[in-house]
Amino acid sequence: MRILLIGDIVGSPGREAVKKIVPRLRKDRDIDFVIANAENVAGGSGLTPETVDELLQNKIDVITSGDHVWKKKEIYERLSKDNRILRPANYPQTSPGSGMTVISLENGKKVAVINLLGRVFMHPVDCPFTAAEKEIEKINRVTKIILVDMHAEATSEKIAMGIFLDSRVSVVFGTHTHVQTADEKIFSQGTGYITDLGMTGPQDSVIGRRSDAIVEHFLTLLPKKFEIADKNVELQGAIVKIDDESGKCLLIERVKEKIENYR
């Protein structure tokens, strides 16, 4: 099975990259399943039902999120009803939605996705390591194909999660920093790993925002409106190949695809 993992989608430029690239990439690379982090898809922070529908219509199967998932209140009800949209599993169980889903493919195979939130330099939440173990215990009865989005700031926390889950899941991929790392690997017991998938959005920017406003803010410390940039739009992520029976990762390959003439 081949699965496309898409790094944080930022605003309308990121959605346009998904629209123009994902359907073609699914066909050209024989992709069976697509997971995308989209916590910044609506105006650069949060999700809305409309932006979620746009992504699902453009061949994304599961949407993960992170610390910005609660930015738009209009998504709360949808989170509670749609198993294709996840919030981190280590948020309180009283929070809307779920941190894990199992999706059945047309060929009968099942793919599980777990969404976790890191704690280092982030808001306080429950332990992502114990949350992962609890979700895996449920999933093991259903499928061995398990993918984990570790949405975290610290590279150390992401790497530790990859090592912790080696042999127990197919892939651990990091999101949140919007900068693609070059450390893709397969751990000794068969789990694929990358510290950060990168950002799907404008690369001529400061992690998706117009650089002039960000630089001025750093120089003056005055509040500024951080608008979404719109130049050099690119989809970033990775393609992984998973053994259907064992759930082990056989290949992990970084992906970068540009779109031309955005706006």
N, C-alpha and C positions, 0 to 999 in steps of 0.2 A: 504494500500500500504506500502511495506517495501522498504526503500531506504538505500543504503550503502554510507557513506561519508568517503572519504579517505584523510588523512592528507598529507602534502607536500611530494611529491615523489622526492627523491634525486638520480640523476644519474642512472647508470646501475644497481646498487644493488636494488634501488627502483623499477625500471622497471621489474627486475626479480621477485621481491616479488609480483607485480601485476600479472605477467604472471602465477605464480604458485598458487596464492591464490584466486584471484578474481573470475575466472570461477567456482572453487569449492565452494566458499562461496555463490555465487549467487544460486547455486543449493541446497546446504545444508540448507541455511537459507531462501530460498524462496524469494530472492531479486528481486524486479521489476525494479529497477533503480539504477545507480551508478554515483556519482559525485566525482571527484578527483581534488585536487589542484596539478598542475604540473609545477609551474613556475621554478622549479629547476631540471627538468627532463633531460635536455641535458647537460651533463658534470658538473652538480651541479648548473648551473645558466642559465635560459632561456629555450625556447622550440624551436624545429625544426620540420619541416613537418614529418620527418622520426620518431622522437620519439613520436609525436602526433599519427601517424598512428599505431605505436606499441601499444599504450594504447587503442586506439579505437578497435583494433583487439582483445584485451583481455578483452572485455566486460565492458569497461567504456563508459558511455553515454554522459556525459558532462565534460569538462575540464575547471577548473577555474585557475586564475593566481594571480599576484600581482605586486609588484614593480620591479620584474625582467623580466617582460613579454617582454620588449624591448631589452633584451640582445643579441638576435640573429635576425639579420635583415631578415633572410630567412623566418621567420614566419609571417612577416607583411602581405604579400599578402593572406596567408591562413586565417589569422584572419578576413580579409575583406570578405571572401567567405564562411566560414564554421561556421554555427550557433552553432556548438557543442563546440567551443572554445571561451572562454570569456576573455576579459581584464576588469579591474575595470570600473564600470559605471561612476565614478566621475573623470575619465580622460577627457580631452577636447573632444568634439564631433567630432573634426577634426582628432582625433587619429584613426588608423585603427581598425576595428572590432567593437564589441558591448559589453556592460556590462550586458546585459540581454538576455535570450533566453527562448522560450517555445517549449518543445519537446512533440510530440504526441506519445503515446505508442500504441502497437498493439491492446490493449483492448479499445481504444478510449479515455482513460484518458490523460490529459495534465499536464505536470510538468513544472513549471517555475523556473529558477535559476537566481539569481542576484549576481553579483560579485562587492564587494566594497573594497576600500583601505582606511585604517586609515590615520590620519594626525599627531597624536602625535608621536614624534621621527621619523617621516618619511618625505619624500620629500613633498613639498607643492602641494596639489591637491584641487579640489573643495570639498565642504562639502559632506561627505558620507551620512549624515542623510537626507538632502534634495534630494540627488540623489536617495536614496532608495524610498522616497515618490513618486517621479516622475515615477519611474519604476513600482511601485505597482499600481499606478493609471491606467497604461496601461494594466497591467496583470489582474486586477480584472474583466475585461469584459470577460476574457478567462478561467481562472481557479482559484481555491482557494488553490491549492497545490503550495506553494511558498517556496523555500529554498534560504538562503542568506549566502554566504561566505564573512565574514568580515575579510579581510586580514590586520592585524594590529599588532603593537608592544605592545601597552599598554592594559593591562587587563581591566583597567577602561573604555576605549573607547569601547571595545568589549561588556562588560556588559551593558553599557549605550545603545548601539545599540539593544541588546536583549530586554531590558525593553521598549525602544522606539517603537519597532516593535511588542511587545506582542499583540496578537489578530489579527494582520494584515498579519502575515506570519506564515508558518508552523514551520520552524526551522531557527535559526541563529546559525551558527557554525563559530568558529574562526580558522584561519590558520596563518602561518608566523613564530611563535617562535620555531617550531619543537619539542616542549615539550608537551606531552599530559597532560591535566589537568583533575582533578577528580571532577569536579563541574557540571557534567551533571544534568539537571533538566528540568522540564516543568513549565513555568511561570503560574501565576494565570489565565490568559485568554487563555491558550492553545498553546503557542509557546514553542517549545523545544529549548534548549540552551546548548552549551558547549563552554568554553573560547578558547580552542585549541584542535584540533583533534590529534595533534602530528605529527610524521614524519614516512614516509614509506621509510626505508633505513637502513643504518648501525647504530645500537644503541651503539656499542662500538666506540664512536667518540665524537667530539664536534659538535653537530647539523649537523652531516653528514660528517664532514671533519676529517682527521687523527689527532688524539689528540696531537701527539708529535710536529708537526709543529705549532699547535695553541698555545700550552703551551710555546714553545720556543719564539714565537712572543710576547706573553704577558710578558715574562721575559726580552726580549731584545729590543722590539719595532722595530726590524729590519724586513724588508719585507720578507715574506716567500711565497712559493707556497703552497696553501692549497688544497691538493689532497683529492679525495673522499675516505673515509674509506671502508672497505669491510667485517667487522666482525659483527656477531650477527644481521643479516638482518631481519627486522620485518615490517609487515604492521600494521599501526595504524589508527584508525578512530572511527566511530560510526555507529550503525544501528538505524534507526528511523522508527517508525510505524506511518503512517499518516491516519487519517480518510478521505476517498475519497470525501465525500460530504462536510464536514465542513472545511477541510484543517487543522484541529487541530492535534497537536502531541499527540499521545496516549502512546508512549514509546520512550525512548532514552537510548541506551546501548553502553558503550565503547567497542571497539574491539582492540585486540592485537593478531596477528598471526605471528609466526616465520616461516622462511624457513630454511631448513637444508643444510649445506655444500655448501654455496655460493662460487663458484670457488674453 
